[in-house]
């Protein structure tokens, strides 16, 4: 008896995923709960475990296909009984190939996949087709029996395909053709679903928000001295290293309480004020930028914040973040300093109204009490949505963060 492998629940507001890498081939023996296939969603990459032990008898959803909740990914046969199923599956895969010569005989301008199937586009694809005023006949379907999938529509739009009535389709092409000598040395790789989402969200933030950035600098002497003095005792007691992120997160939550507009968001013609601080911490991974969230950071001690950031950072690098880890952020901190950035203007993480950019700590000459001294300085950048946050509020917020870091006792005394 075969056991079905289906798409699990992907999390709130996530209804589909792209099939990534299959870790097993048809005919391979598998153990219960062993990772079988990777699914890429708009937010995270998850691994689907084997629901039972046996042999992988069929792979239904191939890499690159878009699948919905509960969709069939493959099947597991008991024991070695699937070995006989592999040839049958292979024959099944060969069926569309027999029709290839006939399709090749059609004119090059014909939409072959659509004329050879009666399968309508999947719902998500149909919605995108309507939004972009396209026709299904313009798009090559990569789904079963030539069905047009959401990814096919996105790819078509990226290639510059426009509505039939458009007079100048060349204006929306992604790029001009490369010279022949350069094209031969180029490599074209399909963007992952996560990278497509990152690109779309960042561009949407620029197009939607009235984004502005204000800058300041902070003398890190006090935090560095405190950290140096207590780091060994801190690690021994709490089992985690004392870094800078705990101080910055705590300083941010103090400032957010005083300037609630920076922690709010716009919903239509209304402003939603958040009486809590869920701070997102941007983490760079091999697959792209992710922003796991430290929930209720304003209720945590510095030690608790450091522990949670450590857990989230490890999960992000291991590709083990859950949907719950990624949702609900009200403000974001991005630390470009770990890569050596001296100054940058971070882009908002919509629908949030503020993001703090940290940068490299660098010894610089500064004037203190009429004397020029060398101090470890860091530039801070606050990007904010000017539709909801006024300049005075943004500048005051950044000054409050600066004051807390230059006098960290304020964080302990909640001042």
N, C-alpha and C positions, 0 to 999 in steps of 0.2 A: 504494500500500500504506500502511495506517494504522500509526502508531506510538502505542503506548499510553503514557499518563501514569499512573504508579502511585505509591502512597504509599511513600516510601523508609524505610529503617531509621531509627527515631526515637531510639534510644538504649536503654541498659540499663533494664529494668523499665517501659518505656513501650510500650504495645501499641496505642494508638489516639490519634486526634487529631480536632479539630474543624476543618472547612474554613472558612477565613477569607475573605479577599478574593481574587477572581480578577482578575488584572491585565490579562487579555485577554478579548475577547468572541469568540463563535463567528464564524468568517469572517475573523478578524484574522490577518495574516501574523506569524510569529514566527521568531526566530533561535535557533540551538542555544545552550543554556546560559542563555538569557534567563529571568529569573524569571517564572513563570506564575501561581502560586497560593500563598497563605500558609496554613500549617497551624499551629493552636494546640494545643500539648500541655500537660500539667499543669505543665511546667517552663519551656519556652521556646517562642518562635514561630519557625518556620523557613520558608524560601522553597523551593519546589520548582522547579528549573530545567527548561527544555524539553530533553527527551532528544534532539531532532532539530529541524532547521529545517523549515518548512512552513507550513501553515495550520491553525489550531485548528478542527477539524471538529465536535467534540462536547464538551460539558461534562456529565459523568455525575454527579459529586458537587457539589451546590449548596452555597452558603455556609450554614453552620449545621449541616450534616450531620456526624455522627460516622462516621469511617472507620477501619478497622483497617490493620495492616501489609500492604502489597501490594495494597490495594484500588484499583480502577480509578477514576481521577479524571476522565480525559477522553482524547481521541484527537487526534492530529495527522495531517493528510493531507499528502501530498507537494505542494509548490508551491501553486497556486491551485485544486487539484482539490477542496478542501473546500467551495468556495462552494456547490456543488450539494447538499452534505450538510446545510447549515444549515437549508433548509426542511424536510427530512425530520426533522431533530432537533426542529424546532419543532412539527411535527405530532405527533411522539411525546410531547412535553410536554403537548399538548392532550388526549390520550386520557383521562386521569382526569377532566378537566373535564366530559366528556359524561355521566359518571355522577353529577355533582353534584346535578341536580334530584331524582333518585331518593333520594339520601342525605338531601336536605333534607326529604323527605316523611316521614322517620322521626320518632318522638317525640324531643323534645329530650334526654330522659334516656338514650337509647340510645347505646352506644359505637360510633358509625358507622364510624370507621376500622378497628376490629377486626372488625366483622361483615362488612365488605366485602372482607376479605382473609384468606387462609389463611397469610400469612407469620408465623412465630413471632417473638417478640422476639429481638433480637441477644443473644448470650451475656452480654455485660456488663450489658445491660438486664435480662435474666432474673434474673441474680444479685442486682441491686439490688431487683427486684420481690419476690424471695423474702425478702431481708433486712428489707424494710419491711412484710412480710406484706400486700402489695397483690395486685391481680389485673390482668392485662394489659387486661381489659375496661374498667378505670377510666381508662386512659391513652390519649390521642390520639397516634397514631404519626405522625411526620413523615418517616419513611424512605420508600424506594421501596415502592409498593403498600401504604402504610400501616403499614409495619413499625415497631414500637416500638424507639426507640434509647435509649442510655444517657442522653442529654441530656433526652429526654422524661420519663424517670422522675425525674431530678433536679428538673426543672421542676415535675412533679406533686407531689413531696414538698414543694418550696418553697411551693407554693400551698396546702398544708395537706391534700391528699388523704391519707386514712388507710385502714387496713384496713377491709373491709366490716363487721366485727364491732365496730368502735370505737363507743362510745356517745356520745362528745363530740368529734367531729372539729373543732369550732370552736376547741378549745384549742390546736391545733397550727397554726393559720393564721399566715402570715408577718406579717400586719398587719391592723388593723381597716380597714374601708372608709373612704375619705376623704370629707369633705363634698363635695357636688356642685360648689360654687363653687371648691373647691381642686383637685378632680380634673381639672377642665378646664384647669388651669394646670400640671399635673404632666407630666413626661416619663418614660416607662418604657423603660429600655434593658436588654437582656439582658446579664448579666455574661459577660465573656470566660472562657474555660476557665482562664486564668492567675489571674484575680481569684477565681474559684470555689475554685481550689486554695489560694490565699493564705488566703482566709476559712476554709476547712475545716482547714488545717494549724494556723493560729493558735488556732482554737477547740479543736482536738484537744489541742494543747499545754496549754491551760488546764485541760481536763477530765482529762488523764492525769497530768501532772507535779504534784508538790507544790511549786509555784513560789513562791519568796521572793526579795526584792531587798534587797541591802545597798548602802550609799552611802558615798562618800568624796569628797574634793576634792584636786586636785593643783595645785601652783604650776607654771605653765608657763614661768616665766622662763628656766630653763636651756635648755630645748628651743628656745624662741623665739630666744634669744641665739645658740645654736649654729647654728640654721637661718639666721638673718640673716647670720652671719659666713661661712658656707660655701655658701650657696645658688647663687651665681653660678659658683663653681668646680665645684660638684657637677653643675650642669646642663651646663656645658661639657664635663665629662669623661664623664658617663653619658648625656647626651641626654634627661634627664627632670628635672622639677622636684622639689626636695626639699620634701615636704609633711610633714604630721603623722602620716599613716597608717603610714609606714615605722617611725617610732619606736614608735607604739602596738602595731603588729603584733609587732615585735621584743620589746617589753616583755611582751606577752601570752605569747609562746612561752617566754620565760624563766620566767614564773610557772607555766605549765602543766607544765613539767618538774618543778618543785618540788611542785606540787599536782596529781597525775595524775587525781584523781577528777573535777576540773572538765573534763577532756578525755575522760572516759569516757562510756559510755552503758549503759542497762539493756536487757537482752534476756531477757524472761521473769523467771526467778529468778536470772539470771547478770548479772555486771557485765563489760563488755568494756572493758579498758584499751587505749588507743591509744598505741603507742610512736612516734608521729609527730604532727605538728601541721599539719593542713589547715585554714587559717583562712578562714572565709567573711566576705566584706565586703558588707554590705547596700548596694544601690544603688537609688535611686528612678528609675524610668523613666516615660514617658508611659503605659505599659500596666500599671504596677504595680511592686511591690517584687520585686527578684530578688536572689539571694545567690550571686554567683560565688565560686569558691574558689581561694585562693592555696595551692597544694599544696606540702607540705614547707617551710613558711615558716620552720621552725626551722633549716633548713639554708641559708637565704638570708642575704645581706647586706642592709642597709637599701636600698642601691641596687637590688639585684635585686628586692626586695619592691615598691619604688616603680614599677619598670618593669612588673612583672606586674599591679599594681593599675591602672596607667594603661591597659594593654592590655585588661583585663577591663572597666574602666569605659567605655571607648570602644565595645567590643563590645556592652555592655549597652544603651547609649544608641542604638546603630545597629540593635539587634535582631538582632545577629549572634552571640550566645552559642551555643556548642555544648553538647550534653548533658554532655560531659566537663568543661566549665567549671563546671557546676552541682552536680556530685555529689561525695560523700565528705567533706564538711566535718565537722570535729570540734569546732569552736568558732566563734562568730560575733562580729563587731564591727559595731555600728550607730552611725553618726555623725549624730545629730539636730542637732548643733551647726551644720551647714552651712545648716540652715533656720531657725536662730535659737532652737532649743529650749534652755532653761536647765536643765530637769530633767525626766526621764521615767523610767518603769520598762519596759524592753524585755521583749518576750515571747520565750520560748525558741523556737529553731528546731529542733523535734523531729527526730530523737531525741537531739539534743545536750543536754548537761547545764548549759551555761553560755553566756551572751551578755553582752558588755560594751557599755554605752551611753556614748558620748562626747557632750559637750554644748558649748554656746557658751563661748568664752573671754571672760571679763568682768573688767574691773578691779574689785577689791574690797579694802576695808581688812582687813588681817590683822595679828595680833600676832606679831612675830618678835623674839626677844631682849628682850622687855619693851617694845618699841616698836611703834606702829601704823604700818604701811606699806601702800602700795598695790601690789598684785601682780596679774598676769593669772592668774586662777583658773578652773579648770574642774571642774564636778561630774562624777563618774564613778558609774555604776550597774551593778552586777553582779546579773543575775537568774540564779538557779540552781535546779536540781532538788534539793529537800531530801531526797528519797528516797536519793540517792547522795552528795550533798555536804553535809557538816555545816557548821554556822554558823562554827565556828573556821576550817575550810578556806576558806570563801568570803571571810571577812574578811581572812585572811592573803593570799589570792590578790590581792585588791584593794590591800592594803598594798604587796605586792611590785611591782605595776604602778606604783603611786604613787612608790615609791622609785626605780625605774628611770627614770621620766620626770623626776623632780626632780634626778637625778644621772645624766645620760645616758652618762657615761663608763663606767658599769656595763655598759651594753649592748655597748660596744666591747670591754671587758675580760672579758665573759661572767661577771659576778659576780652 
